[in-house]
Amino acid sequence: MEPMRPIKEKQRAYQEQLLRELHDELVPRGVTAVLIVDTSDRPALDVTDSRFRPRRVYVHLAFLWFYWGDQHDERVSCLRIGSAADWIEKAARDGWHEGDQGELHVDLGKVLDAHRM
């Protein structure tokens, strides 16, 4: 029997698996994508747009999203990798939004509070 790995390790492994699957969908489409670990030790996919600007695609496990910014059109479900690759490919071909990449922060406490009212 395999010893229980801590939850964080399992989450990290799942994030990496999802990013590898996305990578394997994007590269044959001609999208430049490289698996990386960022300076915060988070796995990501470094994706270059049509203007040669990189964006990092991350996995948000609580919502099962791939996201590459903080705008509503900068996230897509991880549940269908092919469909997610379609969205990310389109976004990369159209070019990322101008400016710095926003960081997605979801305060689950606020979500819970809204449902308690």
Buried (B, 14 or more C-beta within 10 A) or exposed (E): EEEEEEEEEEEBEBBBEBBBBBBEBBEEEEBEBEEBEEEEEEBBBBBBBEEEBBBBBBBBEEEEBBBBBBEEEBBBEBEEBEEBBBBBBEBBEEEBBEEEBEEBEEEEEEEEEEEEE
